[in-house]
Amino acid sequence: MPSSSPTTYPNEKDVPSSSSSAADVTALAANAPRSTHVPHSSYASAGRPDTASSTLSNPFDSPESSRPPSLRPPSSHISFPQGLGTAANHVPRSILNASASRDSGLRDSAFLSHGFTSGARMSGLSQMNSNSVYGAVPGSTSVLRHKAPRMKSHLIKEGEEVPKPWTEGKNPRAAVSYWIVWVLFFLGIAGGAVQCYFQYAGVRLDKQPLCLVLDENFANDNPEAVFGERGTFFREVNMDGFGNGQFEMTTTSTNNSFVKDGKLYIVPTLTSDNIGTDAVFDQTVFNITGCTFNETQPDNGFVQRAGERVFNLDGYLKACSRVSNATSGVVINPVQSARLSTINSASIRYGRVEVRAKLPHGDWLWPAIWMLPKDNKYGPWPMSGEIDIVESRGNGLRYTAQGSNYVQGSLHWGPAPTLNGNPKTYSWWSNKRQSFADDFHTYALEWTEKWLRIYVDSRLHTLLDLRFNKPFFERGEFPATINNGSGIAPLTNPWADGSDATPFDQEFYLILNVAVGSTNGWFPESQGDKPWLDAAANPAHDFIKAIDQWYPTWPTAVEDRAMVVDYVKMWKHC
């Protein structure tokens, strides 16, 4: 342990110079006398050491720590690499710095306690290098501080003129840039206004006066007024698939169509609920009650064969009767539903149709609101046309071929049964996250001799918007020849004497129905685990055999399985 007596330096050369090495500085710190100040004998208190004491310790000792004794490092000496303070812009900072007021008051006593005379002190200070480590005299806490450079003053000097650029003349380029911005701004507003005007003015509206033809809101819950002999809707009874290979039969049963609480319901049910599962598959002759084949077919079911008018017996048997056979795989139509039309009550040629309805949930259901020509003026389907106001699929939102969140509007037309121009005149609207079977929507048709529009809820949600601006035969780009069954023959234009609107220039009536399945491609192959193939020998048989797959998707609640109609309105040009 070093002596507690002060060390003196008899000669100035004994005072450590600023050029001493780091090792010399460390050695000097080790030989320097300890201060007579006695720190607290115990660190039981968590308070900081008394740094305001007038008795100063060795400047090279570490300061009294505020940490508990168990965390205090064993050594209190700090050494620094040589030349730490030799950097040109180095401003030394020391953990030993004290306030300037305390340094000035204690400087003399510090030097005297280490044996410095006044002259020795000045001599020692004269030898201190301003860039030495900590810039301090050994044995003293006084620090020779470097004076920081003064920040640049922004005060205005006396007599100095303050620049005022806004009083100077304007820069012509700046003025031009300013006005260019404003001119472009107002041109943009004006252009937007002009565009909005022409968009608004360009919306096609039917300005012809309209006369109400049908207004059915089912308010009286009167089945006779809806389905009776003079009622609004005619129930078609048929089991031939309606040309699409559909799997349902349509009936007059109140299980499949009825009025309740001011709404019309069209509900698909299983045929096995009426005749049993075994009868559907084998050894049963089923003659449908009230078959309407004669009433719905042109000329009451009579056709021309070999120049003679004969009754279409084959068509009648297919529409009104079925025999199940397990060996051949023929089944009785596995589902019963309803098909309602206004063929006897209302039809229009140009005008407006509006139906508010909620579509059904359930895999392979095919709800439709559509129109057919009353007289087939230009020939059998599709030569006389078809207007589909809305069609959809009951499959859920995950169905990859447009499920119940899609609704489609389209026209069917063609110069022969095997030629259909539908791909050129169809479109759809979709809800990304909501099914059209979840709530009621309004489906509307606007139809004039110049154009036709189909939309859902609003004209902004257009399913189809078509101008009659060229003949349909030209629009279809049909081939010049066709195979008519007996050979290749030139294709004739059935609308040659009509207008650009032909065949959509005749009376059409309204149809509401819920179909089930089909073989015409409405349900594409390999989509949604489809349980049948359109080209299979007995698709209906394959469909009903997979009942455990699809029937659980049909809701048990009638309100969700059915197409529910709130009202039907039809107007025609007066």
C-alpha positions as CSV (number, residue, x, y, z in Angstrom):
1,M,0.0,0.0,0.0
2,P,1.4,3.5,-0.8
3,S,2.1,5.9,2.0
4,S,-0.6,8.4,2.9
5,S,2.0,11.2,3.0
6,P,2.0,13.5,0.0
7,T,4.6,13.0,-2.7
8,T,6.7,16.0,-3.7
9,Y,8.5,16.8,-6.9
10,P,11.7,18.8,-6.1
11,N,12.4,19.5,-9.7
12,E,10.2,20.4,-12.5
13,K,11.6,17.6,-14.6
14,D,10.1,15.2,-12.1
15,V,6.6,16.3,-13.0
16,P,5.2,13.9,-15.6
17,S,5.0,15.4,-19.0
18,S,2.2,15.2,-21.5
19,S,4.4,13.2,-23.8
20,S,4.7,10.3,-21.3
21,S,3.5,7.0,-22.5
22,A,0.3,5.4,-21.3
23,A,2.3,3.0,-19.2
24,D,4.0,6.0,-17.5
25,V,0.6,7.6,-16.8
26,T,-0.6,4.3,-15.3
27,A,2.5,4.0,-13.2
28,L,2.1,7.6,-12.0
29,A,-1.4,6.9,-11.0
30,A,-0.3,3.8,-9.0
31,N,2.3,5.8,-7.1
32,A,0.2,8.7,-6.4
33,P,-0.9,9.2,-2.8
34,R,-4.3,8.3,-1.6
35,S,-6.6,11.0,-0.4
36,T,-7.0,11.3,3.3
37,H,-10.7,11.3,2.6
38,V,-12.3,8.2,4.1
39,P,-15.3,6.9,2.1
40,H,-18.3,5.3,3.8
41,S,-17.2,2.3,5.6
42,S,-20.2,0.3,4.5
43,Y,-22.3,0.1,1.3
44,A,-25.3,-1.1,3.1
45,S,-27.1,2.0,2.0
46,A,-28.1,2.1,-1.7
47,G,-27.4,5.8,-1.9
48,R,-24.8,7.3,-4.2
49,P,-21.3,8.3,-2.6
50,D,-20.8,11.9,-1.3
51,T,-19.2,13.5,-4.4
52,A,-19.4,17.0,-2.8
53,S,-16.6,16.2,-0.3
54,S,-13.9,18.8,-0.1
55,T,-11.2,16.1,0.2
56,L,-10.3,14.9,-3.3
57,S,-9.2,11.4,-4.2
58,N,-6.6,10.3,-6.7
59,P,-7.9,11.6,-10.1
60,F,-6.9,8.3,-11.7
61,D,-8.9,6.3,-9.3
62,S,-12.4,5.1,-10.3
63,P,-15.2,7.2,-8.7
64,E,-17.0,5.7,-5.8
65,S,-19.5,3.3,-7.3
66,S,-23.2,3.4,-6.5
67,R,-23.5,-0.3,-7.0
68,P,-23.7,-2.8,-4.2
69,P,-20.4,-4.1,-2.9
70,S,-20.9,-7.5,-4.4
71,L,-21.0,-5.9,-7.9
72,R,-18.0,-3.6,-7.4
73,P,-15.0,-4.6,-9.6
74,P,-11.8,-5.4,-7.7
75,S,-9.7,-2.8,-9.5
76,S,-10.2,0.9,-9.3
77,H,-7.4,1.8,-11.8
78,I,-8.1,2.9,-15.3
79,S,-5.5,2.9,-18.0
80,F,-5.8,4.3,-21.6
81,P,-4.0,3.5,-24.8
82,Q,-1.2,5.7,-25.8
83,G,-2.2,8.7,-27.9
84,L,-5.9,8.6,-27.1
85,G,-5.9,12.3,-26.8
86,T,-3.8,13.1,-29.8
87,A,-6.6,13.3,-32.4
88,A,-6.8,16.7,-33.9
89,N,-10.4,17.3,-33.0
90,H,-10.5,15.2,-29.9
91,V,-12.3,16.9,-27.0
92,P,-11.5,14.8,-23.9
93,R,-14.3,13.9,-21.6
94,S,-13.6,12.5,-18.1
95,I,-15.7,10.8,-15.5
96,L,-13.6,12.8,-13.1
97,N,-14.8,16.2,-14.4
98,A,-16.3,18.4,-11.7
99,S,-18.1,21.6,-12.1
100,A,-16.1,24.7,-12.9
101,S,-17.0,26.4,-9.7
102,R,-15.8,23.5,-7.6
103,D,-12.6,23.1,-9.6
104,S,-11.7,26.8,-9.1
105,G,-12.3,26.6,-5.4
106,L,-10.3,23.5,-4.8
107,R,-7.5,23.8,-7.3
108,D,-4.9,25.4,-4.9
109,S,-5.6,22.9,-2.1
110,A,-5.2,20.0,-4.5
111,F,-1.8,21.1,-5.7
112,L,-0.6,21.8,-2.1
113,S,-1.8,18.4,-0.9
114,H,0.5,16.8,-3.5
115,G,3.5,19.0,-2.7
116,F,3.3,21.5,-5.4
117,T,4.4,25.0,-4.8
118,S,2.8,27.7,-6.7
119,G,5.7,27.9,-9.0
120,A,5.8,24.2,-9.4
121,R,2.2,24.1,-10.2
122,M,2.6,26.7,-12.9
123,S,5.7,24.9,-14.2
124,G,3.8,21.7,-14.3
125,L,0.9,23.3,-16.1
126,S,3.2,24.9,-18.6
127,Q,4.5,21.4,-19.5
128,M,1.0,19.9,-19.9
129,N,0.0,19.2,-23.5
130,S,-3.4,20.4,-24.4
131,N,-4.1,17.1,-26.1
132,S,-2.9,14.9,-23.2
133,V,-5.1,12.2,-21.7
134,Y,-7.8,14.1,-19.8
135,G,-5.7,17.2,-19.9
136,A,-5.4,17.1,-16.1
137,V,-2.5,17.8,-13.7
138,P,-1.6,14.6,-11.8
139,G,-3.0,14.6,-8.3
140,S,-5.8,17.1,-9.2
141,T,-9.4,16.9,-10.4
142,S,-8.9,20.2,-12.3
143,V,-9.3,19.7,-16.0
144,L,-8.0,21.9,-18.7
145,R,-10.9,22.0,-21.0
146,H,-10.8,22.6,-24.7
147,K,-13.0,25.5,-25.6
148,A,-15.7,24.3,-28.0
149,P,-16.0,26.4,-31.2
150,R,-18.8,28.9,-31.0
151,M,-21.8,28.3,-33.2
152,K,-22.3,30.6,-36.2
153,S,-24.3,33.6,-35.3
154,H,-27.3,34.4,-37.3
155,L,-27.8,37.8,-35.8
156,I,-28.0,40.6,-38.3
157,K,-25.0,42.8,-38.1
158,E,-25.5,46.5,-37.6
159,G,-25.9,48.2,-40.9
160,E,-26.3,45.0,-42.8
161,E,-29.2,45.0,-45.3
162,V,-31.8,42.2,-45.0
163,P,-32.5,40.4,-48.3
164,K,-36.2,40.6,-49.3
165,P,-36.5,38.5,-52.4
166,W,-40.3,38.9,-52.6
167,T,-39.8,42.6,-53.4
168,E,-37.9,41.7,-56.5
169,G,-39.5,41.2,-59.9
170,K,-41.2,37.8,-60.5
171,N,-39.4,35.1,-62.4
172,P,-41.4,34.6,-65.7
173,R,-40.8,30.8,-65.6
174,A,-42.2,30.6,-62.1
175,A,-45.2,32.5,-63.2
176,V,-45.8,30.3,-66.2
177,S,-45.4,27.1,-64.0
178,Y,-47.9,28.5,-61.5
179,W,-50.6,29.2,-64.1
180,I,-49.9,25.9,-65.9
181,V,-50.9,24.0,-62.7
182,W,-54.1,25.9,-62.3
183,V,-55.1,25.6,-66.0
184,L,-54.5,21.9,-66.0
185,F,-56.5,21.6,-62.7
186,F,-59.5,23.4,-64.2
187,L,-59.2,21.5,-67.5
188,G,-59.4,18.3,-65.5
189,I,-62.5,19.3,-63.7
190,A,-64.1,20.5,-66.9
191,G,-63.2,17.3,-68.7
192,G,-64.6,15.2,-65.9
193,A,-67.9,17.2,-65.9
194,V,-68.2,16.8,-69.7
195,Q,-67.6,13.0,-69.5
196,C,-70.1,12.7,-66.7
197,Y,-72.7,14.6,-68.7
198,F,-72.2,12.4,-71.8
199,Q,-72.2,9.2,-69.8
200,Y,-75.5,10.3,-68.2
201,A,-77.0,11.5,-71.4
202,G,-75.8,8.3,-73.2
203,V,-77.7,5.9,-70.9
204,R,-80.4,4.3,-73.0
205,L,-83.8,4.7,-71.5
206,D,-87.1,3.4,-72.7
207,K,-89.1,6.6,-73.2
208,Q,-92.1,4.9,-74.7
209,P,-95.2,5.0,-72.5
210,L,-95.7,1.7,-70.7
211,C,-99.0,0.0,-69.9
212,L,-99.2,-2.5,-67.0
213,V,-100.0,-6.0,-68.2
214,L,-99.4,-8.1,-65.0
215,D,-99.1,-7.1,-61.4
216,E,-99.0,-10.1,-59.1
217,N,-97.9,-9.7,-55.5
218,F,-99.5,-12.8,-54.0
219,A,-101.0,-10.7,-51.2
220,N,-104.2,-12.6,-50.8
221,D,-102.6,-16.1,-50.5
222,N,-105.3,-17.3,-52.9
223,P,-104.2,-20.4,-54.8
224,E,-107.1,-20.1,-57.2
225,A,-106.1,-16.6,-58.2
226,V,-102.5,-17.8,-58.9
227,F,-102.9,-21.3,-60.3
228,G,-106.6,-21.5,-61.3
229,E,-108.1,-21.7,-64.7
230,R,-108.0,-17.9,-65.0
231,G,-105.1,-17.6,-62.6
232,T,-101.8,-15.8,-63.2
233,F,-99.6,-18.8,-63.7
234,F,-100.1,-22.0,-65.7
235,R,-98.5,-25.1,-64.1
236,E,-96.7,-27.1,-66.9
237,V,-96.7,-30.9,-66.2
238,N,-93.9,-32.7,-68.1
239,M,-91.1,-35.2,-67.6
240,D,-89.2,-35.2,-70.9
241,G,-86.3,-33.0,-69.7
242,F,-87.5,-29.9,-71.7
243,G,-84.8,-30.4,-74.3
244,N,-81.9,-30.0,-71.8
245,G,-81.9,-33.5,-70.3
246,Q,-83.1,-32.2,-66.9
247,F,-83.6,-34.8,-64.2
248,E,-86.8,-33.4,-62.6
249,M,-90.4,-33.8,-63.6
250,T,-92.7,-30.8,-63.1
251,T,-96.1,-31.3,-61.4
252,T,-99.2,-29.5,-60.2
253,S,-98.6,-30.8,-56.6
254,T,-98.8,-28.2,-53.8
255,N,-95.6,-29.8,-52.5
256,N,-93.8,-28.2,-55.4
257,S,-95.6,-24.9,-55.9
258,F,-97.7,-22.9,-53.5
259,V,-98.5,-19.5,-52.1
260,K,-97.8,-18.6,-48.4
261,D,-97.5,-15.4,-46.5
262,G,-97.7,-13.3,-49.6
263,K,-94.9,-15.2,-51.4
264,L,-94.8,-17.8,-54.2
265,Y,-92.7,-20.9,-53.5
266,I,-91.3,-23.3,-56.1
267,V,-89.7,-26.2,-54.2
268,P,-87.9,-29.3,-55.5
269,T,-88.6,-32.6,-53.7
270,L,-87.5,-36.2,-54.1
271,T,-89.8,-38.5,-56.2
272,S,-89.0,-41.3,-53.8
273,D,-91.0,-39.4,-51.1
274,N,-94.1,-40.1,-53.1
275,I,-93.6,-43.5,-54.8
276,G,-90.7,-45.0,-52.8
277,T,-87.0,-45.6,-53.7
278,D,-87.5,-49.1,-55.2
279,A,-90.1,-47.8,-57.7
280,V,-87.7,-45.1,-58.9
281,F,-85.2,-47.7,-59.9
282,D,-87.1,-50.8,-61.1
283,Q,-90.4,-52.4,-62.3
284,T,-92.6,-49.3,-62.2
285,V,-94.7,-47.6,-64.8
286,F,-95.2,-44.0,-63.9
287,N,-97.9,-41.9,-65.8
288,I,-97.7,-38.3,-64.7
289,T,-101.1,-36.8,-63.7
290,G,-102.3,-33.9,-65.8
291,C,-99.6,-34.0,-68.5
292,T,-99.7,-30.7,-70.5
293,F,-97.9,-31.9,-73.6
294,N,-100.8,-31.1,-75.9
295,E,-101.2,-27.6,-74.4
296,T,-97.6,-26.5,-74.6
297,Q,-96.5,-28.0,-77.9
298,P,-97.0,-26.1,-81.2
299,D,-100.2,-27.2,-83.0
300,N,-101.3,-29.1,-79.9
301,G,-98.6,-31.8,-80.4
302,F,-99.2,-32.4,-84.1
303,V,-96.3,-32.5,-86.5
304,Q,-95.7,-32.8,-90.2
305,R,-94.3,-36.1,-91.4
306,A,-94.1,-37.0,-95.1
307,G,-96.4,-34.2,-95.9
308,E,-99.0,-35.3,-93.4
309,R,-100.2,-33.8,-90.1
310,V,-99.8,-36.5,-87.5
311,F,-99.8,-36.5,-83.7
312,N,-96.4,-36.8,-82.1
313,L,-97.0,-40.0,-80.0
314,D,-93.3,-40.5,-79.2
315,G,-93.0,-37.0,-77.8
316,Y,-96.2,-37.5,-75.8
317,L,-95.0,-40.8,-74.2
318,K,-91.6,-39.2,-73.4
319,A,-93.3,-36.2,-71.8
320,C,-96.0,-38.0,-69.8
321,S,-94.8,-41.5,-68.9
322,R,-91.7,-43.4,-67.7
323,V,-90.9,-47.1,-66.9
324,S,-88.1,-47.8,-64.5
325,N,-85.8,-50.8,-65.3
326,A,-82.8,-51.8,-63.1
327,T,-81.3,-53.9,-66.0
328,S,-81.2,-51.0,-68.5
329,G,-80.5,-48.4,-65.9
330,V,-83.6,-46.3,-66.8
331,V,-85.1,-44.5,-63.7
332,I,-88.2,-42.5,-63.1
333,N,-87.3,-38.8,-62.8
334,P,-85.7,-38.7,-59.4
335,V,-86.9,-35.2,-58.5
336,Q,-90.2,-33.4,-58.7
337,S,-90.4,-29.6,-59.1
338,A,-92.6,-26.9,-60.7
339,R,-92.5,-24.8,-63.9
340,L,-94.9,-21.9,-64.0
341,S,-95.7,-19.7,-67.0
342,T,-97.9,-16.8,-68.1
343,I,-98.6,-18.3,-71.5
344,N,-102.3,-18.0,-70.9
345,S,-102.3,-14.7,-69.0
346,A,-99.7,-12.2,-70.1
347,S,-97.1,-11.7,-72.9
348,I,-95.3,-8.6,-74.2
349,R,-93.6,-7.4,-77.3
350,Y,-91.2,-4.6,-76.1
351,G,-91.7,-3.3,-72.6
352,R,-90.5,-4.1,-69.2
353,V,-90.5,-7.2,-66.8
354,E,-89.6,-7.0,-63.1
355,V,-89.4,-9.9,-60.7
356,R,-88.3,-9.7,-57.1
357,A,-87.1,-13.2,-55.9
358,K,-84.8,-15.1,-53.7
359,L,-83.0,-18.0,-55.4
360,P,-82.6,-21.5,-53.9
361,H,-79.7,-23.2,-52.1
362,G,-78.6,-26.7,-53.0
363,D,-76.1,-28.5,-55.3
364,W,-77.2,-29.0,-58.9
365,L,-80.3,-26.8,-58.6
366,W,-80.9,-24.6,-61.7
367,P,-83.3,-21.7,-61.0
368,A,-84.4,-19.6,-63.9
369,I,-86.6,-16.6,-64.7
370,W,-86.9,-16.4,-68.5
371,M,-89.2,-15.9,-71.6
372,L,-90.2,-17.9,-74.6
373,P,-92.0,-16.7,-77.8
374,K,-95.7,-17.3,-77.7
375,D,-96.2,-18.3,-81.3
376,N,-92.7,-19.4,-82.5
377,K,-93.1,-17.1,-85.5
378,Y,-89.7,-17.9,-87.0
379,G,-89.6,-21.7,-86.3
380,P,-88.8,-24.1,-83.5
381,W,-86.1,-23.3,-80.8
382,P,-83.8,-21.5,-81.1
383,M,-85.0,-19.9,-84.4
384,S,-87.7,-17.9,-82.6
385,G,-85.4,-16.9,-79.8
386,E,-85.3,-17.1,-75.9
387,I,-84.7,-14.4,-73.3
388,D,-83.1,-15.5,-70.1
389,I,-83.6,-12.7,-67.5
390,V,-81.7,-14.6,-64.8
391,E,-80.2,-18.1,-64.5
392,S,-78.1,-19.4,-61.6
393,R,-76.7,-22.5,-60.0
394,G,-77.6,-23.6,-56.4
395,N,-74.1,-24.8,-55.7
396,G,-72.2,-22.8,-53.0
397,L,-69.6,-20.1,-53.4
398,R,-66.8,-22.6,-53.6
399,Y,-68.2,-24.1,-56.7
400,T,-65.6,-23.5,-59.5
401,A,-68.1,-23.0,-62.4
402,Q,-70.0,-20.0,-61.0
403,G,-72.1,-21.0,-58.0
404,S,-75.0,-19.2,-56.3
405,N,-73.1,-15.9,-56.1
406,Y,-73.4,-15.5,-59.9
407,V,-76.4,-14.6,-61.9
408,Q,-76.4,-14.7,-65.7
409,G,-78.6,-13.0,-68.4
410,S,-78.5,-14.1,-72.0
411,L,-80.3,-14.5,-75.4
412,H,-80.6,-17.7,-77.3
413,W,-81.0,-17.5,-81.1
414,G,-79.9,-19.5,-84.2
415,P,-80.9,-20.4,-87.7
416,A,-81.0,-24.2,-86.9
417,P,-81.5,-26.4,-83.8
418,T,-77.8,-27.2,-83.8
419,L,-76.6,-23.6,-84.2
420,N,-77.0,-21.3,-81.2
421,G,-75.6,-17.8,-81.1
422,N,-75.9,-17.6,-77.3
423,P,-72.1,-17.3,-76.6
424,K,-72.2,-13.9,-78.4
425,T,-75.1,-12.6,-76.2
426,Y,-74.6,-13.5,-72.6
427,S,-73.0,-12.0,-69.5
428,W,-73.3,-12.2,-65.7
429,W,-73.0,-10.3,-62.4
430,S,-71.5,-11.6,-59.3
431,N,-71.3,-11.0,-55.6
432,K,-67.8,-12.0,-54.3
433,R,-68.8,-13.1,-50.8
434,Q,-72.6,-13.4,-50.8
435,S,-75.0,-15.8,-52.5
436,F,-78.1,-14.6,-54.4
437,A,-79.9,-17.3,-52.4
438,D,-79.4,-15.4,-49.2
439,D,-81.7,-12.5,-49.9
440,F,-84.3,-11.1,-52.3
441,H,-83.1,-9.3,-55.4
442,T,-84.9,-7.5,-58.2
443,Y,-84.3,-8.9,-61.7
444,A,-85.4,-6.6,-64.6
445,L,-85.7,-6.7,-68.4
446,E,-85.9,-3.5,-70.5
447,W,-86.7,-4.2,-74.1
448,T,-87.2,-1.9,-77.1
449,E,-87.0,-2.3,-80.9
450,K,-83.5,-0.7,-80.7
451,W,-81.9,-2.4,-77.7
452,L,-82.4,-4.8,-74.8
453,R,-81.0,-4.6,-71.2
454,I,-81.1,-7.1,-68.3
455,Y,-79.9,-6.2,-64.8
456,V,-80.1,-7.0,-61.2
457,D,-81.2,-4.4,-58.6
458,S,-79.7,-1.5,-60.5
459,R,-78.7,-0.5,-64.0
460,L,-75.2,-0.4,-62.6
461,H,-75.4,-4.1,-62.2
462,T,-76.0,-5.0,-65.8
463,L,-76.2,-8.7,-66.8
464,L,-76.6,-7.9,-70.5
465,D,-76.8,-4.7,-72.5
466,L,-77.3,-5.3,-76.2
467,R,-77.9,-2.9,-79.1
468,F,-79.9,-4.2,-82.1
469,N,-77.5,-2.5,-84.5
470,K,-77.0,-5.3,-87.0
471,P,-79.0,-8.4,-88.1
472,F,-78.6,-11.5,-85.9
473,F,-77.7,-13.7,-88.8
474,E,-74.7,-11.4,-89.5
475,R,-73.9,-11.2,-85.8
476,G,-73.8,-15.0,-85.5
477,E,-71.2,-15.5,-88.2
478,F,-72.8,-18.8,-89.0
479,P,-71.3,-21.2,-91.6
480,A,-72.6,-21.2,-95.2
481,T,-73.7,-24.9,-95.1
482,I,-75.1,-27.3,-92.5
483,N,-75.8,-30.9,-92.1
484,N,-79.6,-31.2,-92.0
485,G,-79.7,-34.9,-91.2
486,S,-80.0,-36.1,-94.8
487,G,-76.9,-34.4,-96.1
488,I,-75.0,-31.1,-96.5
489,A,-77.3,-28.2,-97.5
490,P,-77.0,-24.4,-97.7
491,L,-77.8,-22.6,-94.5
492,T,-80.8,-20.4,-94.9
493,N,-81.6,-17.2,-93.0
494,P,-84.9,-17.5,-91.2
495,W,-84.9,-13.8,-90.3
496,A,-84.2,-12.5,-93.8
497,D,-87.4,-10.5,-93.9
498,G,-87.1,-9.2,-90.4
499,S,-85.4,-6.2,-88.7
500,D,-82.2,-5.9,-86.7
501,A,-84.2,-7.0,-83.7
502,T,-85.5,-10.2,-85.3
503,P,-86.2,-12.8,-83.8
504,F,-86.8,-10.6,-80.7
505,D,-89.6,-8.6,-82.3
506,Q,-92.6,-10.8,-81.3
507,E,-94.7,-11.7,-78.2
508,F,-92.9,-13.4,-75.4
509,Y,-94.4,-14.9,-72.2
510,L,-92.7,-15.4,-68.8
511,I,-91.6,-18.6,-67.1
512,L,-90.4,-19.3,-63.5
513,N,-88.9,-22.7,-62.7
514,V,-86.4,-24.6,-60.6
515,A,-84.7,-27.4,-62.7
516,V,-82.4,-30.1,-61.4
517,G,-79.3,-31.2,-63.2
518,S,-79.0,-31.4,-67.0
519,T,-77.0,-32.9,-69.9
520,N,-76.7,-29.7,-72.0
521,G,-73.5,-28.4,-70.3
522,W,-75.0,-26.0,-67.9
523,F,-73.1,-27.9,-65.2
524,P,-69.6,-28.4,-66.8
525,E,-67.9,-31.7,-66.5
526,S,-65.3,-32.3,-63.8
527,Q,-66.5,-29.3,-61.7
528,G,-67.7,-29.5,-58.1
529,D,-67.6,-33.4,-57.9
530,K,-70.3,-33.6,-60.5
531,P,-71.7,-37.2,-60.0
532,W,-72.8,-37.8,-63.7
533,L,-71.4,-37.4,-67.2
534,D,-73.6,-35.7,-69.8
535,A,-72.8,-38.3,-72.4
536,A,-73.5,-41.3,-70.1
537,A,-76.2,-43.8,-71.0
538,N,-78.3,-42.9,-68.0
539,P,-77.1,-39.7,-66.3
540,A,-80.3,-39.5,-64.1
541,H,-79.5,-42.9,-62.8
542,D,-75.9,-41.9,-61.8
543,F,-77.3,-38.7,-60.3
544,I,-79.8,-40.4,-57.9
545,K,-77.2,-43.1,-57.0
546,A,-75.0,-40.3,-55.6
547,I,-77.8,-38.9,-53.4
548,D,-75.7,-39.2,-50.3
549,Q,-73.3,-36.7,-51.9
550,W,-75.6,-33.9,-53.0
551,Y,-78.8,-34.2,-51.0
552,P,-77.3,-33.0,-47.7
553,T,-76.6,-29.7,-49.4
554,W,-80.4,-29.2,-49.9
555,P,-81.7,-27.3,-46.9
556,T,-84.5,-28.8,-44.9
557,A,-86.1,-25.4,-44.5
558,V,-88.5,-24.7,-47.4
559,E,-87.6,-21.0,-47.4
560,D,-84.0,-21.9,-48.3
561,R,-84.6,-24.8,-50.7
562,A,-87.2,-23.0,-52.7
563,M,-87.1,-20.1,-55.2
564,V,-89.3,-17.6,-53.3
565,V,-91.0,-14.9,-55.4
566,D,-92.2,-11.6,-53.8
567,Y,-93.8,-10.1,-56.9
568,V,-94.0,-10.2,-60.7
569,K,-94.8,-7.2,-62.9
570,M,-95.0,-6.9,-66.7
571,W,-95.5,-3.7,-68.8
572,K,-95.7,-3.4,-72.6
573,H,-95.5,-0.4,-74.9
574,C,-98.8,1.2,-75.1
